[in-house]
Amino acid sequence: MKIKLLCCVEQFEEGSVLSNYLEQLDEEIMEVYLYTNMATEKILPPTVLSTLEEVREDEKDTVVFLTDQKELYDLIYRLYNQIFDGFLFIETEDSASYQAEGIYRSLLKEPITQHECLRKELQKEDLSQAYTKIAEGRAELTDGALEKYYYLDQQYYFFEPVIGKTLVVGGNESDIDLSKVQYMFYFADEVIEAAGQILDSMNVLIKDMDIKQCDAAIERMNKLIEACSGLEKIEICCFLHNLEFIEKQINEISKIWMLTYLIAVSHHSKYYEELEQTVLESSSLNIHNKYYMWNQMKRYGLVYPGIGSKLTGQLHWQLYREIYQVFKGMVEIELKAIPKKKRNKDLIFVFAYTFLGERHAPTRTILERCYALGKLLNKRIMLINTRESVTKLGAIPHHDMVAGNVIEKYNEIEVYPYKDYNIPFFQPDVEMPEVGMMEEIIEFVKKQKPYFILNIGGGSILADLCSDIVPVLSMAVAFSKLPYTMSKLSIIGRKLNEADWEQFLEQGYTKDNIIESRFTFDLIPKSHTVQRTDLKLPQDKFLIPVVGLRLDTEIDELFLQKMSQTFSLGTHFVFVGLFEKYEEYVRKFPEWGQHSTYVGYCNDMLALMEICNLYVNPKRLGGGFSVIEAFYMGVPGVSIDTGDVATAAGRDFCVNDYDEMIELIQRYITDQDFYQTMAKKAKERAKLMTDSAPAIASIIRKAEKSKYFF
């Protein structure tokens, strides 16, 4: 990818110093965009920023700012130090032509502070080794993004649309009133008016907890944001965040509502961190409110990929620990350990955080483990749906509220039939974690004395309370990660490497806490045969399925731009699952209308995979079932090496980035011997990953050896 050189100069003449310099640049790595009359037309810095948006077609594009105007250079270098990738000044006889005015003249009089500008300036000779120098400049940004506010002429100003840690230049951070900051970019009047409507709606929210008016105000803002460029969206987010009620914390509910909206718009960790901190430190939210919000925030890693930070992880853990301790104090029955010799070695309880039937992948995981324990390993099983996943209990208004699904008719059943095995089953008839119901279940555990509890889902207050009575083995549904749990035994569905162990040991785990396992799958049998014509798929194309129930957040423009490079090889992508933004993407990238099909939800994945050629997985956390379904039908795959799909697929089918993925797709298409070899490996992998009984038995043996299996 070429470096884009944004040249903003006064004049450009053949044979000039500037012309001669540009002619020396390597056209193989440099793409020049030339704009003139900077001084004559008195171009202001925000106009340069708008021009940058036109030049930077992709967020990963590298853009260097070059000018021969000294004062313009000093302004752009200082104001947009985090947005441009490099800065270069070329002195000419016109260099003094540009004269800053107004607030920009005042800014030039103020010396640059130590933390204000972190990128080093480039020299003329640096562009011959541009990538190295720019990488060195990026390395300077070690402290993360800075949201900078300048105190000039008795007023605070905000110039650079960057979300990050607040830095006040020339003033006192404790004195700043962010509701009265002057924003130095071109705000449309409609944005200001819509923001006023949001403020008005807060009064309704504070008064009667009704979010309808808030949603109406946000809908108008959304329409404005949809028409904005990337930097404009950031500018609006900073503006909304700094509204008076946010900083003065007039009402915590209002603050939470606004922060959840900003997270949805910006996908930025700053607002996520602030939300976690707000809920953690809140004195007005009760324990059910906090557990409700904890569940809502737990979704963000899947809904907004990449939004998490080290701090959000720490705060989320801290919040869960405090919630657990409060609930533990509310339970009025004794939580006393039952020794191993007094427990029933043939009885195992399975706690599920949700239970929605066999078409729901996490539920199928739960059923598969119950079947392996009960039918294949001859244990007595009791399955309890704790109903704690995205609970409604303690709900408070916030943006994009989600409630966990519950099949209420399961409240009435005592047995769930699965294959040729009847699983004893219980589901509470109240929203959980309700203290009285938890006490009833805890008493039941104490009476039955199971050998251990297998807790599937993590973040279960009920399971963690029971961990004081019998050992609880906890596993997350995202099986490549450790679960949130206060129990001493955690299951992870992969083998840990040295770096993993180092990280977990730093977090306070010991090797006795973690059980490495092989996560296994129970696939829904193929029920019929599908032809390509049935789904209006081309007969002569190399079909690539992309599967997921959250494709709106898992598919991004980078994936589409990269994968479009395979169209010339004869590929046709088949999107399977839920992808409401598909038509929107097709309008933006019309070539995808010719080279892809969205088939929606599929009830027979094995039948679909049978007519496809190569499974492809974008960068995401969840999934797992679909790649094994492809492998089972002899269809190999390619996955970015992160998340559950990569864990399920195995290293032979993983790549580091999309460029490597393109190369591997090409090889699958052009090298039939390679394809057949990998198809055979895929089938072998599927056989291993669907063999549950040995994997479950291994988990039990490892647990029994742990010092925490009391």
N, C-alpha and C positions, 0 to 999 in steps of 0.2 A: 504494500500500500504506500502511495506517495505521500510525502510531506507537502502540505498546502501552505504556500507563502502568501500571506495577505499583505500586499504592498500599498500603503496609503501615503502618497507623496504629493508634492505641489505640482511639479512638472515632470514629464518624461520625454526626453529627446534622445534620438539615436546618437551614439558617440559620447554621451554624458557618463559621468562617474557611475551613476546608478545603472544605466543601460549596460555598460561594460561589465559591471559586477554580475548582473543577472545573466548575461550571456555565458559567464563562466560556470554557472551552476549545472549540475548533472541533471539532465531532463529525465533520466531514469528514476530518480528519487524525488524530484522537486516539481511541483505544479504551481505556477505563478498566477495570482489574481491581482490585477492592477487597478487602482483607483487614484484619480488625480484631483487637483484643486482643493486640497485640504485647507490651506490657508485662505485662499480666495473666497471659498464658500463657508468659511468658519465652521467646519465640521466639528461637532461636539462628540465626546467619547461615547454616549449612548448610540449614536449613529454607527460608529465603528463596531459596537457590540452587535447591532442589528445586521451589519454586513457579515460579521463572523457567522451568524446563524445561517446565512445564505451559502456560505462557503463550506461550512462543516455539515456535510450531508449525513454523516454517521457519527454517533457520539464517540466512536473510537478513532475518528480522524485526528491526525496530528496537524495543528495549525500554528504557524510562527508568524508573529506580527513584525513587519518591517516598515520603517518610515525614515524620511530624511528631515522631518520636522522635529526639532529638539523638544519643544514644550509639549507637543502632542505625544511624543515618545515617552516623556517623563510621566505624563498623565496615564497613558494606557498601561505602562509598566507597573505603575503604582496601584491603579484602580482595578485592573483585571489580571492581576498576577497569577491567580489560580485558574483562570479560564483559558488563556492562551498557553500553548506548550513551550513557547520560546519568544524572545524579544531581541530585535537587532536594529541598531541605529546606524545609518549610513550618512556621513556628513557630506553636504554639498553646499554650493554657494547660496542655496535657498533655505538653508536649515533654520534660519532665524525668522522666517516669514510668518510662521504660525504664532499667534499671540493669544494666550488663554485669557478669558474674561470671567468676571463674576466670581462665583464660588470656586471655579477651577483655578483662577488666579490666586485666591486665598489658599487653596490646597498646595500650590507650588511653593508657597512661602513657608510651609510647615515642613520640618525635616522628617525623613522617613524613619520610623521607629524600628527597633530591632526585630520584632515579630511580624511586622506588617507585610513585607515582601520576602518571600522565601526562595523563589526561583532566581538563579543567577542569570545575569544578562549574557547573551551570546556575543561573540566577536565575529568579524567578517569571515575569518578563516574557519570558523566552527561549522559552517554549513557544508563543508567538504566531508565532515564526519558528523553529520547532523544527528543521526539516530543516537550515537554515543553521548553527545552533549545534552540532548533533550532528555535522555534517560537519567543522566546525572542531575539534571534540573528537577525531574520528578522525584528523585531520591531525597531532595531537600525537603519535600513536603511530608515530613515525618510525623507531625503532630496532628494530622487530619485537617479537614476543611475549617476555614475560619469565616464566620459571618461578621463582617467588619462594619463598624459604625464610626463616623468621623464627626468630631465636634469642631465646627468652623463658624465663625461670626455669630456666636451665641445660639447655634442651632445644630442639631444632630442630622447627619446625612447618611444615606445608604446607597452605595454605588454598584457594588459587585453582586450579581444574583447567584449567591452561593449559600447553601444551608450548612451550618456547622456550629462550632463553638463560638460564642460571642466574644468579640474583641472590640474594645472601645479605644479609639485613637484620639488623643487630645482632650479627653474628658474623663469623668469619673463614672465607672460602670454602675455604681450604686445609685447615682443621681439620674441616670438616663430614663426618660419616659418614652418607651418604645411606641406608645400609641400616637406620639406626635413627631415621629421621624419623617424627614423629607426624603421621599424616594426619587432617586435621580434616573428614572427611566420613564418610558412613555406609557403611563397608565390610561386606559380608556375610561371615560366617565362611567360607562356601564359597569365596570368592575367596582368602582367606588360605590355606586348606587347599590349593587348587589351585596357588597360587604355590609352596607347599612341595613339592608333587609335581614342579613344574618344576625347582626347585633340585636335588631328588634325581636327576632324570633327567640333569642336567648331569654328575654323576659317571659315569654310564654312557657319556655322549658322550665325556668326557675319556678314559675307560679304553679303549674299543674302537671309537670312531667310529660307533656304532650309533645311528641316530636314531629307532628304533621306539618306545622308551620316551618320548623327547621328544615325538613326535607324539601319543602317547596322553595325555600330560599336557596338551599344548596343546589337544587335542580337548575335554577337559573345560573348560578355560578358555574356549574358543570358545563353548561352550553357555551359559556364564554371561554372557559379553560380549554375546551375541545378545539377551539379555533386558534389557540395560542401555540407559539413555538416552545421548544424545551426551556430556554432561558426565561421566557415570559411566565411559564408555569411556576418556575422557581421563585420569580419575583413576587407573584401573587401569593404563593405559600408563605413567604417571609412576611408579606404585608398582613395576611390574615392572622398569622401566628402572633404578630405584635399588636393586634387589636387590644384595646385597653383591658377588657375583661379577662384576657388570658394572663397578662403579666400581673395584674392586681388580684387575680384569683378571687373574683367576686363570688363565684360559685363553682364548686368542684365538679358538679355534674356538667355544667356548661363547658368547663375546661376539658373534661374527658371527651365530651361530644366533639369539640373542635379538633382536639388532637387526633381522634380516630379519623376524622375527615381528612386532615392534613396527611396522615399516613397513607390513606387511600389514594390521594392525589399525587403525592411526591414519592412514595415508597422510600422515604428517608429515615435512617436509624435515629436521627436526632429526636424526632417527634415520638418515635417508639420508645426511646430511652426515657423521655420526659413523661410519657404515659405510664410506663412501669413505675417510675419514681412517684408519680402523683397517687396512684392506687396504693402503693406500698406505704406512703407516709400519711394517707388520708385519715382524718379523725372523724369525718362525717359518714363514711361508708361503713356499713356493718360487715360481719364476716361473710355472710352470704353474698353481699354485693361484691366483695373482693374476690371470692372464689368464682363468681360469675365472670368477672372481668379477667381473671387469670385464664379461664378457659377460652374466652374470646381472643385474648392476646396470644395464646398458644397456637392459634391458627395462622398467625401472621407469617411464620416461616414458610408455610406452604402457599398461602394466598399471595404473598409479596416476596418472591424469591430474592435472597440477598439482602433483605432489610435488617436482619439480625446483626448484632455486634457482640463483642465480648461483654460489654456492659449490660446489654439487654439480657444476655444469658444469665449473668450473675444476678441481676435484679429479679428475673423470673424465678430463679431458684430460691432467692431470699424470700420473695413473696409467698411462694408455696410453703416453705418451712414455717413461716409465721402463721399462715392460715391453718396449717396442720396443728400447730401447738395450741391455737385457740380452740379448735374443734376438740382436741384431746382434753382440754380443760372443761369442755361442756358435757362430755360423756360422763355419766354418773355411775358407771359400772366398772368393776375392777378389770384391768388389762394385765393379767398375770400369765407368765409363760407356762405352757404345758410341756413337760419334758418329752423327749422323743420316745422313751419307753412306754409312755402313757398314751401316745397318739396311735391312731389306726393307720398302719402302713399301707393298707389297701384302699384307703379313702382319700381322694384328692378333690379339693374345691377349685373351681375355675371362676374367677371374677372377671367379667367383661365390662368395659367402660361403655359399650353400646351393643345393641343386638337388633339387626334390621333384616334378617333373612338371608338366604343363600346367594342371592345375586349381589349382595354387598360384600366387597372384597375383605374388609376387616372382619365382618361376621363370619365369612367363610374360613378365615384364618382361625378364629375362635372354635368353630365347629370341627375343623380338621384336627386341632389339638385335643379336643374332647374325644373325638373318635379314636385317635391314636392311643390316648391314655386308657380309654374305657374298653374299646373293642379289641385293639391290637395288643395292649399291654395288660389287659385283664384287671384294671383298677376300677373301683367304684367312683363314680363322678357325680358332682353336684355343680351345675352351672348357674351362676347368679349374675344377672345383668344389673349392675349397680346404678345405671342411668345417670352417671355423673358427667358424661361427655357433653360439652356445650350446654350445660344445664340451664333451665329457665328460672330456677330458684335464685332470688336475689337480683333479678334483671334490673338494669338501670338504662336510661336512654343513652344511646350513642350512635354514631354513624355506622351503617352497614351491619345492623344487628342480625345475628344468626342464632337460631335455636336448634338444638339437637333433635333429630327425629326420634320419635318413640312410637312403636306399634302397640297401642294400648290393649289390644286383644290378647297380647302375650301376658298381661297381668293375670289372666284367668287360667293359664295352662300350667300343668305340673310336669309335663314331659314334652320334649321337643324331638320328633322323629327325624333322624338323619341317616340316610342310606339304610342299612339294616340294623341300626342301633338306636335305641330310645334313650335320650339324654335327660336325666332329672333336671328340672329347670324351675327357677324362681325369678320373678321380676316385680319389684315394688310397685305399688299403685299410687305413689306420691312422688313429687319432684324431689330429687336428691341433690346433695346429701342432707336429708332431714334427720335431725338428731335422734328422734324417737325411733324411726325405722332402722337407723344404724345400730342403735342399742339392741333392737330385736335380732338383727342379723348377727351381731357380735355374740349375743347369748347363744344363738344357734351354733355358731362356730365352737364356742366353749363346750357345748353339750356333745357335739358330734366328734370333736377332736380329730380333725383331718391331719394327715401326715404333713401336708403343706398346702399352701394356696398358690395357684398359678394366676397371677394378675396380668391381664392382657390389656394394654392401653396406657398405663401409667397415669400419674396425677389423680389417683383414687384415694380420697381421704379414708373411705371405708377400709380398703385393703391395707393401707398403712397403719390404721388403728389396730387391725387384726395382726399386724406383724409383731406386736408385743406378745401375742398369744401363741401363734404357730409361725414357722418360717414362711415368708412370702417371697416367691420368685417373680419379679416384675419384668415385663418386656414391653417395649414400645411397639406401636403399630408400624411406625417408620423404623423397621427392624435393624437398619444400619446404624442407628443411634441408641444411646442409653435412655431409659425412661426417666421421667420425673417420679421419684419415689423416696419415701423415708425408710423403706425396708432395706435390709442389709445385703440382699442378693438381687443383682440386676443381670438380665440376659441381653446379650447383643448378638444379632444374627450374622456375624461374620468373625473371621479371625483377625485379631488386632496385630498391627505391626509395632515396631519399636517406638515410632513417633506417637501412635495412639496411646500406648501405655504411659509414655512420658507425660502426655497431656492429662490423662485421667489420674495419674498419681499426683500431679500438681494440684488437681481439683479436690484431692482428699480421699480418693478411692484407694483401696488396697487390692492386691491380686485375689484376695479371698472374696471381695465384693462382686467381682465381675465373672460371669459365666459366658465363655465364648461358645457359640453354637452355629449350627447350619440351619438357617431358616428354610422351612419347606412349604410346599404349596399343594393344595388339593384342587385340581382343575375340574371345571364343569364339563362333563362328557360331551363330545360332539354328537349333535342330534340329527343333523341333516347335511346335505351337500349344497354348496353355494357356487353358482357360476358368476364369472365377471359380468356377464350381461345382466344378471339379476340386480346388480348394484350400479349399473351404467358405468362400469369401469372399462378402460380401453384394453383390447385384447393383445395389442402389440407393444405394451409398455412394461417397464421394470417397476412393479408395484412396491411402494415403500409405505407400510402402515406406521402412523404416529398415534399412540393411544393414551388417553387420559380423561379424567372427569374434571380437570381444572386446566384445560388447554388455553383458556383465556389468559391465564397468568403464566403458564409454562411455555407458551409460544410467544416469541418476541420478534421484532423486526430483524435483529441480527441473525437469528436462526433462518428466517425466510430469505434474507439476502444471501446468506451463505449457501443454503440448500438449492437456491435457484441456479447456482453454477453447475448443478448436476443435470439440468434439463436437457442439455445438449447430448447427454449420454443416454437419453431415452427414459428418464425416470418419470414416475407419476406418483404423487404422494396421496395417501388415503388417511384422512383424519377421522379417528374413531373415538366416540365418547361425547363430551360436551364442549362445544367450541362456538359460542354465540358470536364471537368477534370474527368468525370466518369470512362472512360477506364484507365486513368492513375492511379486512386485510386484502381481499380480492379487489375491492375498489381502489385501494391504495397501490397494490402491486398486481396489475391486470394479468400479467403472465401466469400468476398462480391460478387464475380461473381456468386456464387451458391445461395446466399441469398438475392439478390436484382435484380431489373430490372429498366432500365432507359427508360421511354416511351416517353420522349420529351414533346413538347408542346401539350396541350389538349384543344380542342375546346368545349368540353362538360364536365365541371368539375363535375356537379351533377351526370351525368351518371357514371363517373369514381368513385366518392365517394360511390356510391351505392353498388359497389362490394368490397369495402375495409372495414376494421374492426376498425382501430384506427388511427386517425390523430396525427402525431408527428411533433413538431416544434423545430428546434435547436435554439441556442442562436443567435438572430439577431434583427435588428431594424424594418425592413419593413414587408410587408405582411398584412394580415388581412382578405382579401376576402376569401382565401382558407379555413380557419378554419370555417367560417360561412357556406360555401358551404358544408363542411363535416357535420356540426351540422344540417343543413337543411335536410340532408338525414338520420339523426338519427345516425350518426357516431360520437362518443365522441372523445375527444382529450387530448393530454398532451403537454404543452408548458413550456419552461423556462420562468420564470416570468419577462420578459423584452420585450419592443418593442410593436409594433402594434398588433401582433397576440395575445399576452397575454392580452392586453387591450380588444380586440374583444371577446376573449374566456371567460374572467371572472375568478375570483380567484379560483373557484371550479375546474378549469381544469389546474391550474398552479403548477409548482414545482420550487424549488430553484436551483437545479443542476441536472446533468445527473445521479448521483447515485439515487436520488429520482425518476427520470424519469424511470429508470430501474425497481425499485420496483413497481411503479404504472402500468407500462406495464404488469408486471407479474400478478398483481391483476386483471387487465382487462381480461387477458387470462384465469385465473383460477377461478375467482369468477363471475359466470354468473348473479347472483342477483345484484351485484355491477355494472356490465356492463349495465344491463337493466335500472337500476336507473339513471346512468349517461347519457345513450342514451336519456332518457326522458328529463333530464335537458338540454341536448344539443339542442333538438328540441325546447324547450321553450326559450332558449337563442337565437336561430336563429329567432324565431318569433319576439322577442323583437327588435333584431338588424336589422331587415328588415322593421320596421315600421317607415317610415321616417317623415311623416307629423307632428306627435306630437313632434318629436325631433327638427325639424326645427322651429316649432311654439314656442317652449320653448326658443330656442336661440334668437328669435326676442323679446320675452317678457323680457328676461334678459338684452338684449342690450338696450332696451328702458328705463330700470330703471337706467342704468349707467349714471353718470354725464358727461361722454364723448360722449354720444349720443346727440349732440347739435341740 
